[in-house]
Every structure is written in structure tokens, then in C-alpha cells.
Amino acid sequence: MPRIQLLRLDHAPALLAFERENRAYFAASVPDRGDQYFDRFDERHASLLTEQAAGLCFFHVLVEDDGEIVGRVNLVDAADGSAELGYRIAERAAGRGLATAAVREARGLAVAQYGLTGLRAVTTLDNPASRAVLARTGFVPVGEIDLDGRPGLRLVCDLQAGPV
């Protein structure tokens, strides 16, 4: 079972490989990161670590025993006790419950390590797997939104309600 780790500088090569290998898979359900993301990856990675060091965001990777990254779970824009959750699981690792387990673990870290009391998330209506993960981990819909021209949902999770 992969372990969740807080993003570090030495994760960069494995993270870039993860993003490249799964680019088309991710683009089927979320907006593509674009070529610039890959062209300027090292600069972007350093920027994320700076945001993390400032306590603005908490970036996590799911790492296999061999060092391969098979997922990400991020808590971004942390302010006023809340952050936005985002996650991605590699195509080859999908359907094994990793997303649900990782989101549950990130919820626990949000409370115990980062002092958060709530999380927000968004997903498209045509992504039933993501909606199921969010429902299983305590997120409830609070409104409809437009995500890059696709209908979606905004969801929230009250971390003070306890673990799910």
C-alpha cells in the first residue's frame, strides 16, 4: 500500500514522471495542465514547496515502496481554518480504493497537523468516481458550479464532525 508523504524537493523526478504518464488520463476528467506546466516543472515544484513552507498549502504524494508516485492529495489555499482538497490517482492504480484511503488520511492530517476545521472540493458532474470518493469521505454538495465549461459541484466537509 502506498504511503502518503508531504511533498519534498527530492520527489520532483518521480512526480514529473507521474504527471507525464497520466496526462491524457487526467485530462479526460479535469482540465489539462498545459505544456507550460511540464516545460517549467522544476520552477513550479520549487514554488509549491515555498507555499508549503509558508503554511499556505500542504502538498502530499502517494509513494510506493520503490519510490514511484501513484497519487497526489493536496490541501491548497489554507486560510481561516479551511483549505481546498484536490487529488489525482494514477490510471494504473485507479479502482483500488487509494483515493478514498488517501483523502481519509489527508482529512486526519488536516486536523492533527495543520489545524484545519473544514475542507472544500469541486468536481464535475461527469466524474462519478470522484463524487463517490468525496461522498465516502464526508463531503456534502453545497452548490453547482461551472468548471471550465463543464457542469460541476462544490462540496464541503466539516472536519469537526469527526472521522469518516
N, C-alpha and C positions, 0 to 999 in steps of 0.2 A: 504494500500500500504506500503510495507516495506520501511524503511528509510536507507539511506547509512550512515555509520559511519566509522570513522577512527578506525582501529584496536587498541584495548586496551587489557591489561592483563586480565581483567575480562570477555572478550569474549571467553577465552580458552575453557571452558566446552561446550558451545554451538557450537563453531567452530569444535571441535573434533567430536561432535555428527553429525554435518552436513557432515563432511568428511567421517565418518564411514557409515552413512546411504546411502550415494550416491556413495560409492566407485565403485561398479560394473557399475553403470550408467555412471560415468565419464570415467572409463576405456574403455568403448565402443568407445569413440571418442578421448581421449587423453591418453598418457602413464600413467600407474598406478603409484602412488606414492611409492608403495612398503611397506612391513611390517615395515621397519625401521622408516618410517615417523610416523606411528601410535605408535610404541613402544617408540619413543623418542619425542613425540609430545610436551611435556612441554618445553623441551630444545629447540626445533625448534621454538616454539612460542616466547620464550624469545629472541632468535636470530633475529627473524623478527622485533621485537619491537626495538632492538638495531639498526638494519639497518634503520628503520623508523626514529628513534631519530637523526640519523646522516644525514638524508635527502637523503639517497641513494635510498630508496623505499618508496612507500606510499600504505599501505595495507588497503582495505576497506571491510566491510561486509554489507550485506543487512539484516536488522533485523526487524522482525515482532514485533507488539505491545507486544506480550507475551515473547519477548526475543529470540525466535527461529531464527536461521540464515538460510536464504534461498538462499544466494548467496554471492559471493566474486567478487570484482573488484580490481585488483592490478595494480599499476604502478611501475615497477621494473627497476633497473639499470639506475636510473636517472643521466644523465650527459650531459653536453653541450646543455642544453635546451630540451632534448628529453628523453623519457622513453618507455619501452615496456609494452603494455597493455595485461593483461590476465584476464579472468573471467570464472566463473562457476555458474550455477544456479541449484538448487535442482531439481530432477526429478519431484517432485510433484508440483513445481512452474513453470515448463517449459511451453512455449506456451502462456504465459500471457503478453508478452511484457516487462518483467522485465529486461532481458538482454539489450535490446535496451535502455530502460529508464536509467538503471544503467550506461551503457557506456556513454550515453549523459551527465549524471551528473558527471561522472569521468572526462570527457573532460573539463567541466566547472571548476572543482576543479583544474585540471592540469594547467589551465591558471591563474585563480584567486588566488589560494592558493599556488601553487608550482612553478609558473613562467616558465612553460614549453611552448615550441613553436611547438613541434611535438611529435607524438606518433608512435610507431611501433607495429606490431602484426603479428602473424603467425597462420595459421590454416591448417588443412588437407583438401584436395580436397573432401574427402568423408564426410565432415561435412557442408552440405548446410545451416543449421540453423546458424552456426557461421559465415559463409561467408555472409549471408544475414544481420545479425546484424552489422557486420563491414561495409558493403556497406551502410546501412541506416545511419550510424553514421560518414560518411565521409572518410572512409579508402579506398585507391585505391591500387590494386595489383602492385607490382614492380618487382616481380620475383618468380620463382618456387624454392622450396627447398625440402629437404628430412627430414621428421620428424619421427625419429625412424623407418625408413624403409617404411614410407608411404609418397606418394607424397603430397606436400602442397604448400602453397603460403605465401610469405612475403608481407605485406601490410604496408602502411604509411598513416598518417593523418597529414595534415598541420593545426595546431591549429590557426594560424594567419589568416586563411581563414574565421574565424567566426564560430558561432554555426550552427549545422545541425539539 
